[in-house]
């Protein structure tokens, strides 16, 4: 399946939660499957931290992205989940995935041109929140005439987006599926994210975010990716992958020489990442994750107040945990399930048993397929029975 990016252009001023504004924006997105007559079969898919709109098939290039569209992202990041007969079955559903506002894969972000200066936005690009990303994608749905989603699905920080969509727009989605995500940020999340922010900020080439005319902050971004990577991949898996000879014997730091395979593996992951991602976009996403606060974003004082509208609109939740996850620990999903049940929202909770860690949702479709397929089909039948 060969796919290509589509673009939604919002021409009006978009005010962010920080009080800053953009004079319009563009979102790059892809869609798979066909809209039905009343546009009620849509699954909105939110990607993970460094993901793209390209969730399925093969895409050779995205206009405006240039060399950043490397081989690593040309195959869809959820290929095994999307397509005929797969969990997100394109014979039944229309799946839409958009690159986040603030990103670097076709959507308006810090590397985009600021029309007021004819230069990249850089440091002048607004601070963003999860709320901002969700609102921008609601505008995309509105432009397509989609009033109510069949489901919203999101792994990792995409699960934060899915929860925010469900609570801010409880009348616009039937089924909510956060995967390996949470309901709040933890101290451990915030510390790891702060370390990554400091790594980029302290790169001598960062220049406060205005580096596009010169050398990019590659060392800072590589270090940030190494910090995050050890939470995405189980440590045993890292050790298994880091076998054999040191991969980059030519690499030197100012004094230290690489001697350990794990060090070499992690450095390789960091170096590979900087060729495909923008440091300013990475900073915006780290900040939106660290500042995630669903009660504040919704303007409510309690979880019951936040979730009661979900119950009143008949939402159903399917929540996945991964028992070896070091990024979003299973206790985080359990806490969200407890809050949903206290608010009497229908929720099914499934723990995936895996040795792959957080990245299991990318690597092991067989562990998720039966539950996704069943939940989506039950919601589809219920909708059809309610609207014969």
Short mmCIF file of the C-alpha atoms (twelve columns), coordinates in Angstrom:
data_MODEL
# 
_entry.id   MODEL 
# 
loop_
_atom_site.group_PDB 
_atom_site.id 
_atom_site.type_symbol 
_atom_site.label_atom_id 
_atom_site.label_alt_id 
_atom_site.label_comp_id 
_atom_site.label_asym_id 
_atom_site.label_seq_id 
_atom_site.Cartn_x 
_atom_site.Cartn_y 
_atom_site.Cartn_z 
_atom_site.pdbx_PDB_model_num 
ATOM 1   C CA . UNK A 1   0.000   0.000   0.000  1 
ATOM 2   C CA . UNK A 2   1.526   3.293   -1.142 1 
ATOM 3   C CA . UNK A 3   0.320   6.314   0.815  1 
ATOM 4   C CA . UNK A 4   0.919   10.040  0.700  1 
ATOM 5   C CA . UNK A 5   0.398   12.977  3.006  1 
ATOM 6   C CA . UNK A 6   -2.668  15.176  2.855  1 
ATOM 7   C CA . UNK A 7   -2.716  18.696  4.258  1 
ATOM 8   C CA . UNK A 8   -5.297  20.630  6.260  1 
ATOM 9   C CA . UNK A 9   -4.767  24.399  6.219  1 
ATOM 10  C CA . UNK A 10  -6.452  26.408  8.984  1 
ATOM 11  C CA . UNK A 11  -6.239  30.058  7.889  1 
ATOM 12  C CA . UNK A 12  -7.505  31.714  11.062 1 
ATOM 13  C CA . UNK A 13  -5.576  32.791  14.159 1 
ATOM 14  C CA . UNK A 14  -5.061  29.911  16.575 1 
ATOM 15  C CA . UNK A 15  -4.532  30.919  20.192 1 
ATOM 16  C CA . UNK A 16  -2.636  28.431  22.300 1 
ATOM 17  C CA . UNK A 17  -3.266  27.644  25.932 1 
ATOM 18  C CA . UNK A 18  -0.124  29.644  26.802 1 
ATOM 19  C CA . UNK A 19  -1.774  32.819  25.461 1 
ATOM 20  C CA . UNK A 20  0.445   32.960  22.377 1 
ATOM 21  C CA . UNK A 21  -0.970  32.602  18.885 1 
ATOM 22  C CA . UNK A 22  -0.280  31.352  15.382 1 
ATOM 23  C CA . UNK A 23  -1.660  33.177  12.313 1 
ATOM 24  C CA . UNK A 24  -3.108  29.891  11.066 1 
ATOM 25  C CA . UNK A 25  -1.454  26.495  10.750 1 
ATOM 26  C CA . UNK A 26  -1.137  23.388  8.600  1 
ATOM 27  C CA . UNK A 27  -1.524  19.765  9.697  1 
ATOM 28  C CA . UNK A 28  -0.133  16.891  7.653  1 
ATOM 29  C CA . UNK A 29  -2.322  13.811  7.892  1 
ATOM 30  C CA . UNK A 30  -3.020  10.468  6.265  1 
ATOM 31  C CA . UNK A 31  -6.253  8.524   5.998  1 
ATOM 32  C CA . UNK A 32  -6.880  4.838   5.336  1 
ATOM 33  C CA . UNK A 33  -10.233 3.355   4.326  1 
ATOM 34  C CA . UNK A 34  -13.347 5.175   3.214  1 
ATOM 35  C CA . UNK A 35  -15.741 7.442   5.094  1 
ATOM 36  C CA . UNK A 36  -19.237 5.986   5.274  1 
ATOM 37  C CA . UNK A 37  -22.306 8.009   4.325  1 
ATOM 38  C CA . UNK A 38  -22.738 9.743   7.679  1 
ATOM 39  C CA . UNK A 39  -18.995 9.927   8.515  1 
ATOM 40  C CA . UNK A 40  -19.549 7.827   11.629 1 
ATOM 41  C CA . UNK A 41  -16.895 5.143   11.048 1 
ATOM 42  C CA . UNK A 42  -13.789 7.221   11.788 1 
ATOM 43  C CA . UNK A 43  -10.972 6.158   14.107 1 
ATOM 44  C CA . UNK A 44  -8.684  9.034   15.061 1 
ATOM 45  C CA . UNK A 45  -5.196  7.736   15.809 1 
ATOM 46  C CA . UNK A 46  -2.726  9.809   17.842 1 
ATOM 47  C CA . UNK A 47  0.966   8.981   17.444 1 
ATOM 48  C CA . UNK A 48  3.697   8.678   20.084 1 
ATOM 49  C CA . UNK A 49  6.355   11.262  20.992 1 
ATOM 50  C CA . UNK A 50  8.473   11.203  17.840 1 
ATOM 51  C CA . UNK A 51  5.886   9.670   15.528 1 
ATOM 52  C CA . UNK A 52  4.446   10.861  12.255 1 
ATOM 53  C CA . UNK A 53  1.122   10.953  10.438 1 
ATOM 54  C CA . UNK A 54  2.382   7.986   8.409  1 
ATOM 55  C CA . UNK A 55  0.844   5.087   10.316 1 
ATOM 56  C CA . UNK A 56  0.394   2.517   7.526  1 
ATOM 57  C CA . UNK A 57  1.766   1.589   4.141  1 
ATOM 58  C CA . UNK A 58  4.826   3.019   2.443  1 
ATOM 59  C CA . UNK A 59  5.459   6.728   1.913  1 
ATOM 60  C CA . UNK A 60  8.605   7.779   0.054  1 
ATOM 61  C CA . UNK A 61  8.485   11.525  0.785  1 
ATOM 62  C CA . UNK A 62  6.465   14.282  2.441  1 
ATOM 63  C CA . UNK A 63  6.515   17.736  0.814  1 
ATOM 64  C CA . UNK A 64  8.565   20.221  2.779  1 
ATOM 65  C CA . UNK A 65  10.189  17.653  5.069  1 
ATOM 66  C CA . UNK A 66  13.281  17.039  2.953  1 
ATOM 67  C CA . UNK A 67  16.118  14.868  4.295  1 
ATOM 68  C CA . UNK A 68  14.362  14.442  7.628  1 
ATOM 69  C CA . UNK A 69  12.072  11.880  5.943  1 
ATOM 70  C CA . UNK A 70  14.574  9.032   6.381  1 
ATOM 71  C CA . UNK A 71  14.222  5.333   5.683  1 
ATOM 72  C CA . UNK A 72  13.291  4.823   9.348  1 
ATOM 73  C CA . UNK A 73  9.912   6.526   8.844  1 
ATOM 74  C CA . UNK A 74  8.981   5.501   5.304  1 
ATOM 75  C CA . UNK A 75  7.150   2.387   6.457  1 
ATOM 76  C CA . UNK A 76  4.059   3.048   8.566  1 
ATOM 77  C CA . UNK A 77  4.696   2.886   12.298 1 
ATOM 78  C CA . UNK A 78  1.511   0.806   12.882 1 
ATOM 79  C CA . UNK A 79  1.484   -1.267  9.687  1 
ATOM 80  C CA . UNK A 80  0.450   -4.467  11.445 1 
ATOM 81  C CA . UNK A 81  -2.599  -2.818  13.007 1 
ATOM 82  C CA . UNK A 82  -4.141  -0.975  10.035 1 
ATOM 83  C CA . UNK A 83  -5.578  -2.490  6.868  1 
ATOM 84  C CA . UNK A 84  -8.156  -5.031  5.622  1 
ATOM 85  C CA . UNK A 85  -8.760  -7.704  8.248  1 
ATOM 86  C CA . UNK A 86  -6.466  -6.048  10.789 1 
ATOM 87  C CA . UNK A 87  -7.651  -4.564  14.106 1 
ATOM 88  C CA . UNK A 88  -8.214  -1.110  12.585 1 
ATOM 89  C CA . UNK A 89  -9.969  -2.734  9.648  1 
ATOM 90  C CA . UNK A 90  -10.051 -0.403  6.651  1 
ATOM 91  C CA . UNK A 91  -12.950 -2.380  5.171  1 
ATOM 92  C CA . UNK A 92  -15.054 -1.130  8.099  1 
ATOM 93  C CA . UNK A 93  -13.361 2.013   9.377  1 
ATOM 94  C CA . UNK A 94  -11.707 5.150   8.102  1 
ATOM 95  C CA . UNK A 95  -8.503  5.714   10.082 1 
ATOM 96  C CA . UNK A 96  -7.034  9.228   10.313 1 
ATOM 97  C CA . UNK A 97  -3.638  10.073  11.773 1 
ATOM 98  C CA . UNK A 98  -2.188  13.599  11.844 1 
ATOM 99  C CA . UNK A 99  1.293   14.859  12.658 1 
ATOM 100 C CA . UNK A 100 1.031   16.999  15.770 1 
ATOM 101 C CA . UNK A 101 0.979   20.767  15.656 1 
ATOM 102 C CA . UNK A 102 4.540   21.752  16.548 1 
ATOM 103 C CA . UNK A 103 5.963   18.756  14.718 1 
ATOM 104 C CA . UNK A 104 8.510   18.464  11.941 1 
ATOM 105 C CA . UNK A 105 6.835   16.077  9.513  1 
ATOM 106 C CA . UNK A 106 4.658   18.406  7.461  1 
ATOM 107 C CA . UNK A 107 2.671   20.137  10.209 1 
ATOM 108 C CA . UNK A 108 3.401   23.708  11.264 1 
ATOM 109 C CA . UNK A 109 6.217   23.726  13.800 1 
ATOM 110 C CA . UNK A 110 9.292   25.641  14.899 1 
ATOM 111 C CA . UNK A 111 11.166  24.766  11.689 1 
ATOM 112 C CA . UNK A 112 8.311   26.163  9.559  1 
ATOM 113 C CA . UNK A 113 8.527   29.651  8.089  1 
ATOM 114 C CA . UNK A 114 7.067   32.458  10.169 1 
ATOM 115 C CA . UNK A 115 5.161   34.603  7.624  1 
ATOM 116 C CA . UNK A 116 5.938   37.738  9.621  1 
ATOM 117 C CA . UNK A 117 9.718   37.306  9.267  1 
ATOM 118 C CA . UNK A 118 10.146  34.909  6.309  1 
ATOM 119 C CA . UNK A 119 12.492  32.954  8.596  1 
ATOM 120 C CA . UNK A 120 11.946  29.747  10.584 1 
ATOM 121 C CA . UNK A 121 9.898   30.293  13.734 1 
ATOM 122 C CA . UNK A 122 12.617  28.881  15.996 1 
ATOM 123 C CA . UNK A 123 12.405  30.309  19.517 1 
ATOM 124 C CA . UNK A 124 9.351   32.398  18.592 1 
ATOM 125 C CA . UNK A 125 7.145   29.359  18.057 1 
ATOM 126 C CA . UNK A 126 4.507   29.153  20.826 1 
ATOM 127 C CA . UNK A 127 4.651   26.842  23.803 1 
ATOM 128 C CA . UNK A 128 2.151   24.025  23.299 1 
ATOM 129 C CA . UNK A 129 -0.068  21.818  25.424 1 
ATOM 130 C CA . UNK A 130 -1.847  18.519  24.814 1 
ATOM 131 C CA . UNK A 131 -5.021  20.610  24.786 1 
ATOM 132 C CA . UNK A 132 -3.657  22.645  21.838 1 
ATOM 133 C CA . UNK A 133 -2.850  19.532  19.801 1 
ATOM 134 C CA . UNK A 134 -6.307  18.076  20.405 1 
ATOM 135 C CA . UNK A 135 -8.045  21.345  19.497 1 
ATOM 136 C CA . UNK A 136 -6.083  21.568  16.254 1 
ATOM 137 C CA . UNK A 137 -7.186  18.065  15.286 1 
ATOM 138 C CA . UNK A 138 -10.799 18.824  16.161 1 
ATOM 139 C CA . UNK A 139 -10.588 21.600  13.568 1 
ATOM 140 C CA . UNK A 140 -9.301  19.011  11.071 1 
ATOM 141 C CA . UNK A 141 -12.274 16.743  11.843 1 
ATOM 142 C CA . UNK A 142 -14.672 19.665  11.457 1 
ATOM 143 C CA . UNK A 143 -13.218 20.433  8.034  1 
ATOM 144 C CA . UNK A 144 -13.918 16.845  6.986  1 
ATOM 145 C CA . UNK A 145 -17.509 16.921  8.255  1 
ATOM 146 C CA . UNK A 146 -16.806 14.388  11.022 1 
ATOM 147 C CA . UNK A 147 -19.052 15.062  14.010 1 
ATOM 148 C CA . UNK A 148 -18.546 11.928  16.096 1 
ATOM 149 C CA . UNK A 149 -15.706 9.425   16.073 1 
ATOM 150 C CA . UNK A 150 -16.197 5.713   16.263 1 
ATOM 151 C CA . UNK A 151 -13.026 5.580   18.369 1 
ATOM 152 C CA . UNK A 152 -9.974  7.508   19.393 1 
ATOM 153 C CA . UNK A 153 -6.776  5.479   19.865 1 
ATOM 154 C CA . UNK A 154 -3.427  6.614   21.215 1 
ATOM 155 C CA . UNK A 155 -0.271  4.843   22.385 1 
ATOM 156 C CA . UNK A 156 2.175   6.484   24.804 1 
ATOM 157 C CA . UNK A 157 1.657   10.276  24.806 1 
ATOM 158 C CA . UNK A 158 -0.985  9.608   22.157 1 
ATOM 159 C CA . UNK A 159 -2.972  8.141   25.042 1 
ATOM 160 C CA . UNK A 160 -2.832  11.521  26.794 1 
ATOM 161 C CA . UNK A 161 -4.286  13.017  23.603 1 
ATOM 162 C CA . UNK A 162 -7.002  10.350  23.485 1 
ATOM 163 C CA . UNK A 163 -8.003  10.992  27.106 1 
ATOM 164 C CA . UNK A 164 -8.043  14.747  26.518 1 
ATOM 165 C CA . UNK A 165 -10.193 14.369  23.415 1 
ATOM 166 C CA . UNK A 166 -12.626 12.169  25.361 1 
ATOM 167 C CA . UNK A 167 -12.952 14.563  28.305 1 
ATOM 168 C CA . UNK A 168 -13.038 17.844  26.365 1 
ATOM 169 C CA . UNK A 169 -15.425 16.486  23.710 1 
ATOM 170 C CA . UNK A 170 -17.388 13.685  25.409 1 
ATOM 171 C CA . UNK A 171 -20.168 13.898  22.798 1 
ATOM 172 C CA . UNK A 172 -17.773 13.318  19.907 1 
ATOM 173 C CA . UNK A 173 -16.384 9.824   20.527 1 
ATOM 174 C CA . UNK A 174 -17.823 6.418   21.439 1 
ATOM 175 C CA . UNK A 175 -14.764 4.308   22.288 1 
ATOM 176 C CA . UNK A 176 -11.528 5.545   23.882 1 
ATOM 177 C CA . UNK A 177 -8.375  3.393   23.727 1 
ATOM 178 C CA . UNK A 178 -5.244  4.664   25.520 1 
ATOM 179 C CA . UNK A 179 -2.322  2.219   25.190 1 
ATOM 180 C CA . UNK A 180 0.615   2.257   27.631 1 
ATOM 181 C CA . UNK A 181 -0.288  5.765   28.755 1 
ATOM 182 C CA . UNK A 182 -1.662  7.447   31.867 1 
ATOM 183 C CA . UNK A 183 -3.996  9.986   33.385 1 
ATOM 184 C CA . UNK A 184 -1.362  12.311  34.842 1 
ATOM 185 C CA . UNK A 185 2.385   12.845  34.682 1 
ATOM 186 C CA . UNK A 186 4.574   11.377  37.392 1 
ATOM 187 C CA . UNK A 187 7.615   12.828  39.117 1 
ATOM 188 C CA . UNK A 188 9.740   10.297  37.219 1 
ATOM 189 C CA . UNK A 189 8.228   11.437  33.891 1 
ATOM 190 C CA . UNK A 190 8.902   15.065  34.647 1 
ATOM 191 C CA . UNK A 191 12.483  14.465  35.789 1 
ATOM 192 C CA . UNK A 192 13.338  12.434  32.674 1 
ATOM 193 C CA . UNK A 193 11.741  15.057  30.448 1 
ATOM 194 C CA . UNK A 194 13.606  17.858  32.236 1 
ATOM 195 C CA . UNK A 195 16.881  16.008  31.678 1 
ATOM 196 C CA . UNK A 196 16.114  15.846  27.962 1 
ATOM 197 C CA . UNK A 197 15.212  19.536  27.828 1 
ATOM 198 C CA . UNK A 198 18.488  20.430  29.586 1 
ATOM 199 C CA . UNK A 199 20.466  18.249  27.179 1 
ATOM 200 C CA . UNK A 200 19.167  20.230  24.209 1 
ATOM 201 C CA . UNK A 201 19.275  23.637  25.896 1 
ATOM 202 C CA . UNK A 202 22.922  23.138  26.842 1 
ATOM 203 C CA . UNK A 203 24.142  22.134  23.404 1 
ATOM 204 C CA . UNK A 204 26.482  24.948  22.251 1 
ATOM 205 C CA . UNK A 205 24.721  25.048  18.880 1 
ATOM 206 C CA . UNK A 206 21.211  25.498  20.301 1 
ATOM 207 C CA . UNK A 207 21.310  29.320  20.451 1 
ATOM 208 C CA . UNK A 208 18.024  29.500  22.331 1 
ATOM 209 C CA . UNK A 209 16.260  27.665  19.512 1 
ATOM 210 C CA . UNK A 210 17.456  29.897  16.668 1 
ATOM 211 C CA . UNK A 211 19.932  27.522  15.061 1 
ATOM 212 C CA . UNK A 212 18.474  26.975  11.584 1 
ATOM 213 C CA . UNK A 213 21.047  29.127  9.791  1 
ATOM 214 C CA . UNK A 214 23.926  27.114  11.239 1 
ATOM 215 C CA . UNK A 215 24.864  23.834  12.840 1 
ATOM 216 C CA . UNK A 216 21.930  22.116  14.625 1 
ATOM 217 C CA . UNK A 217 22.209  20.973  18.265 1 
ATOM 218 C CA . UNK A 218 22.906  17.362  17.324 1 
ATOM 219 C CA . UNK A 219 24.749  16.331  20.491 1 
ATOM 220 C CA . UNK A 220 21.994  17.691  22.724 1 
ATOM 221 C CA . UNK A 221 19.243  16.029  20.743 1 
ATOM 222 C CA . UNK A 222 21.166  12.740  20.597 1 
ATOM 223 C CA . UNK A 223 21.615  12.804  24.375 1 
ATOM 224 C CA . UNK A 224 17.926  13.600  24.869 1 
ATOM 225 C CA . UNK A 225 16.998  10.610  22.725 1 
ATOM 226 C CA . UNK A 226 19.354  8.347   24.673 1 
ATOM 227 C CA . UNK A 227 17.735  9.455   27.933 1 
ATOM 228 C CA . UNK A 228 14.288  8.630   26.597 1 
ATOM 229 C CA . UNK A 229 15.251  5.456   24.765 1 
ATOM 230 C CA . UNK A 230 16.168  3.627   27.956 1 
ATOM 231 C CA . UNK A 231 12.560  4.082   29.150 1 
ATOM 232 C CA . UNK A 232 11.030  2.961   25.841 1 
ATOM 233 C CA . UNK A 233 12.947  -0.308  25.499 1 
ATOM 234 C CA . UNK A 234 13.254  -2.869  28.293 1 
ATOM 235 C CA . UNK A 235 16.802  -2.994  29.655 1 
ATOM 236 C CA . UNK A 236 17.098  -6.710  28.916 1 
ATOM 237 C CA . UNK A 237 16.154  -5.995  25.299 1 
ATOM 238 C CA . UNK A 238 18.792  -3.262  25.092 1 
ATOM 239 C CA . UNK A 239 21.389  -5.738  26.342 1 
ATOM 240 C CA . UNK A 240 20.235  -8.343  23.828 1 
ATOM 241 C CA . UNK A 241 20.455  -5.851  20.955 1 
ATOM 242 C CA . UNK A 242 23.856  -4.517  22.015 1 
ATOM 243 C CA . UNK A 243 25.806  -7.642  21.110 1 
ATOM 244 C CA . UNK A 244 28.985  -8.225  19.180 1 
ATOM 245 C CA . UNK A 245 31.692  -5.679  18.496 1 
ATOM 246 C CA . UNK A 246 31.385  -1.998  19.328 1 
ATOM 247 C CA . UNK A 247 29.417  -0.594  16.401 1 
ATOM 248 C CA . UNK A 248 31.238  2.727   16.111 1 
ATOM 249 C CA . UNK A 249 34.895  2.321   17.141 1 
ATOM 250 C CA . UNK A 250 35.693  5.617   15.391 1 
ATOM 251 C CA . UNK A 251 33.484  7.610   17.750 1 
ATOM 252 C CA . UNK A 252 35.300  9.613   20.382 1 
ATOM 253 C CA . UNK A 253 34.189  11.959  23.075 1 
ATOM 254 C CA . UNK A 254 36.629  14.629  24.204 1 
ATOM 255 C CA . UNK A 255 38.377  12.163  26.518 1 
ATOM 256 C CA . UNK A 256 36.313  9.002   26.928 1 
ATOM 257 C CA . UNK A 257 36.560  6.258   24.322 1 
ATOM 258 C CA . UNK A 258 33.640  3.901   23.777 1 
ATOM 259 C CA . UNK A 259 34.429  0.409   25.008 1 
ATOM 260 C CA . UNK A 260 31.047  -1.065  25.910 1 
ATOM 261 C CA . UNK A 261 28.463  -2.439  23.466 1 
ATOM 262 C CA . UNK A 262 25.569  -0.910  25.395 1 
ATOM 263 C CA . UNK A 263 27.198  2.520   25.192 1 
ATOM 264 C CA . UNK A 264 27.715  2.070   21.469 1 
ATOM 265 C CA . UNK A 265 24.136  0.902   20.930 1 
ATOM 266 C CA . UNK A 266 22.713  3.903   22.776 1 
ATOM 267 C CA . UNK A 267 24.954  6.347   20.933 1 
ATOM 268 C CA . UNK A 268 23.877  4.779   17.652 1 
ATOM 269 C CA . UNK A 269 20.216  5.321   18.604 1 
ATOM 270 C CA . UNK A 270 20.913  8.970   19.417 1 
ATOM 271 C CA . UNK A 271 22.856  9.613   16.203 1 
ATOM 272 C CA . UNK A 272 20.218  7.923   14.081 1 
ATOM 273 C CA . UNK A 273 17.481  10.026  15.654 1 
ATOM 274 C CA . UNK A 274 19.067  13.425  15.001 1 
ATOM 275 C CA . UNK A 275 18.984  12.819  11.254 1 
ATOM 276 C CA . UNK A 276 15.194  12.574  11.311 1 
ATOM 277 C CA . UNK A 277 13.932  14.952  14.015 1 
ATOM 278 C CA . UNK A 278 14.061  18.636  14.896 1 
ATOM 279 C CA . UNK A 279 15.308  19.645  18.343 1 
ATOM 280 C CA . UNK A 280 12.779  22.474  18.737 1 
ATOM 281 C CA . UNK A 281 9.878   20.137  17.954 1 
ATOM 282 C CA . UNK A 282 11.270  17.659  20.460 1 
ATOM 283 C CA . UNK A 283 11.395  20.384  23.117 1 
ATOM 284 C CA . UNK A 284 7.779   21.392  22.447 1 
ATOM 285 C CA . UNK A 285 6.614   17.790  22.815 1 
ATOM 286 C CA . UNK A 286 8.636   17.210  25.996 1 
ATOM 287 C CA . UNK A 287 7.092   20.353  27.480 1 
ATOM 288 C CA . UNK A 288 3.524   19.426  26.516 1 
ATOM 289 C CA . UNK A 289 3.989   15.995  28.069 1 
ATOM 290 C CA . UNK A 290 5.567   17.362  31.245 1 
ATOM 291 C CA . UNK A 291 2.830   19.979  31.694 1 
ATOM 292 C CA . UNK A 292 -0.079  17.618  31.003 1 
ATOM 293 C CA . UNK A 293 -2.841  18.249  33.555 1 
ATOM 294 C CA . UNK A 294 -6.299  17.048  32.481 1 
ATOM 295 C CA . UNK A 295 -8.207  18.669  35.352 1 
ATOM 296 C CA . UNK A 296 -6.650  22.067  34.766 1 
ATOM 297 C CA . UNK A 297 -7.079  21.805  31.012 1 
ATOM 298 C CA . UNK A 298 -10.776 21.054  31.412 1 
ATOM 299 C CA . UNK A 299 -11.266 23.713  34.126 1 
ATOM 300 C CA . UNK A 300 -12.589 21.248  36.723 1 
ATOM 301 C CA . UNK A 301 -11.620 20.423  40.311 1 
ATOM 302 C CA . UNK A 302 -12.046 16.651  40.492 1 
ATOM 303 C CA . UNK A 303 -11.782 13.495  38.435 1 
ATOM 304 C CA . UNK A 304 -15.452 12.781  39.003 1 
ATOM 305 C CA . UNK A 305 -16.350 16.151  37.517 1 
ATOM 306 C CA . UNK A 306 -14.007 15.494  34.590 1 
ATOM 307 C CA . UNK A 307 -15.286 12.003  33.809 1 
ATOM 308 C CA . UNK A 308 -19.019 12.273  34.541 1 
ATOM 309 C CA . UNK A 309 -19.751 13.701  31.045 1 
ATOM 310 C CA . UNK A 310 -17.996 10.633  29.583 1 
ATOM 311 C CA . UNK A 311 -20.478 8.434   31.444 1 
ATOM 312 C CA . UNK A 312 -23.437 10.580  30.438 1 
ATOM 313 C CA . UNK A 313 -22.509 10.272  26.753 1 
ATOM 314 C CA . UNK A 314 -22.083 6.509   26.989 1 
ATOM 315 C CA . UNK A 315 -18.353 6.371   26.326 1 
ATOM 316 C CA . UNK A 316 -16.507 3.096   26.699 1 
ATOM 317 C CA . UNK A 317 -12.794 2.788   27.492 1 
ATOM 318 C CA . UNK A 318 -10.337 0.017   26.659 1 
ATOM 319 C CA . UNK A 319 -7.069  0.591   28.528 1 
ATOM 320 C CA . UNK A 320 -3.876  -1.373  27.909 1 
ATOM 321 C CA . UNK A 321 -0.966  -1.792  30.330 1 
ATOM 322 C CA . UNK A 322 2.382   -3.394  29.540 1 
ATOM 323 C CA . UNK A 323 3.778   -5.190  32.556 1 
ATOM 324 C CA . UNK A 324 7.423   -4.434  31.646 1 
ATOM 325 C CA . UNK A 325 6.848   -0.746  30.844 1 
ATOM 326 C CA . UNK A 326 9.419   1.641   32.357 1 
ATOM 327 C CA . UNK A 327 7.957   4.738   30.688 1 
ATOM 328 C CA . UNK A 328 4.304   4.614   31.779 1 
ATOM 329 C CA . UNK A 329 4.239   2.138   34.633 1 
ATOM 330 C CA . UNK A 330 1.180   -0.178  34.964 1 
ATOM 331 C CA . UNK A 331 0.262   1.583   38.205 1 
ATOM 332 C CA . UNK A 332 -0.521  4.665   36.128 1 
ATOM 333 C CA . UNK A 333 -3.102  2.857   34.019 1 
ATOM 334 C CA . UNK A 334 -4.530  1.185   37.121 1 
ATOM 335 C CA . UNK A 335 -5.031  4.596   38.729 1 
ATOM 336 C CA . UNK A 336 -6.898  5.846   35.646 1 
ATOM 337 C CA . UNK A 337 -9.075  2.736   35.582 1 
ATOM 338 C CA . UNK A 338 -9.937  3.294   39.250 1 
ATOM 339 C CA . UNK A 339 -11.009 6.871   38.524 1 
ATOM 340 C CA . UNK A 340 -13.108 5.784   35.545 1 
ATOM 341 C CA . UNK A 341 -14.852 3.108   37.616 1 
ATOM 342 C CA . UNK A 342 -15.519 5.564   40.447 1 
ATOM 343 C CA . UNK A 343 -17.208 7.804   37.867 1 
ATOM 344 C CA . UNK A 344 -19.105 4.722   36.562 1 
ATOM 345 C CA . UNK A 345 -17.636 4.973   33.085 1 
ATOM 346 C CA . UNK A 346 -17.604 1.638   31.254 1 
ATOM 347 C CA . UNK A 347 -13.996 0.431   31.110 1 
ATOM 348 C CA . UNK A 348 -12.170 -2.766  30.207 1 
ATOM 349 C CA . UNK A 349 -8.608  -3.091  31.446 1 
ATOM 350 C CA . UNK A 350 -6.077  -5.447  29.867 1 
ATOM 351 C CA . UNK A 351 -2.470  -6.069  30.874 1 
ATOM 352 C CA . UNK A 352 -0.099  -7.179  28.125 1 
ATOM 353 C CA . UNK A 353 2.598   -9.568  29.329 1 
ATOM 354 C CA . UNK A 354 5.733   -8.711  27.375 1 
ATOM 355 C CA . UNK A 355 9.504   -8.557  27.727 1 
ATOM 356 C CA . UNK A 356 9.726   -5.702  25.199 1 
ATOM 357 C CA . UNK A 357 8.885   -2.825  27.538 1 
ATOM 358 C CA . UNK A 358 7.039   0.301   26.430 1 
ATOM 359 C CA . UNK A 359 7.739   -0.362  22.740 1 
ATOM 360 C CA . UNK A 360 5.648   -3.535  22.853 1 
ATOM 361 C CA . UNK A 361 2.761   -1.618  21.254 1 
ATOM 362 C CA . UNK A 362 4.952   -1.183  18.149 1 
ATOM 363 C CA . UNK A 363 6.438   -4.666  18.055 1 
ATOM 364 C CA . UNK A 364 3.860   -7.235  19.148 1 
ATOM 365 C CA . UNK A 365 0.517   -6.784  17.345 1 
ATOM 366 C CA . UNK A 366 -0.606  -10.288 18.287 1 
ATOM 367 C CA . UNK A 367 -0.856  -9.232  21.954 1 
ATOM 368 C CA . UNK A 368 -3.295  -6.399  21.181 1 
ATOM 369 C CA . UNK A 369 -5.220  -7.557  18.119 1 
ATOM 370 C CA . UNK A 370 -7.966  -9.692  19.751 1 
ATOM 371 C CA . UNK A 371 -8.885  -6.987  22.274 1 
ATOM 372 C CA . UNK A 372 -8.803  -4.112  19.790 1 
ATOM 373 C CA . UNK A 373 -10.840 -6.049  17.238 1 
ATOM 374 C CA . UNK A 374 -13.466 -7.069  19.781 1 
ATOM 375 C CA . UNK A 375 -13.846 -3.623  21.378 1 
ATOM 376 C CA . UNK A 376 -14.145 -1.851  18.013 1 
ATOM 377 C CA . UNK A 377 -16.684 -4.373  16.745 1 
ATOM 378 C CA . UNK A 378 -18.823 -4.225  19.913 1 
ATOM 379 C CA . UNK A 379 -18.934 -0.434  19.633 1 
ATOM 380 C CA . UNK A 380 -19.815 -0.695  15.937 1 
ATOM 381 C CA . UNK A 381 -22.693 -3.114  16.566 1 
ATOM 382 C CA . UNK A 382 -24.000 -0.993  19.450 1 
ATOM 383 C CA . UNK A 383 -23.954 2.084   17.217 1 
ATOM 384 C CA . UNK A 384 -25.787 0.276   14.428 1 
ATOM 385 C CA . UNK A 385 -28.431 -1.008  16.846 1 
ATOM 386 C CA . UNK A 386 -28.951 2.466   18.268 1 
ATOM 387 C CA . UNK A 387 -29.303 3.913   14.754 1 
ATOM 388 C CA . UNK A 388 -31.076 1.221   12.688 1 
# 
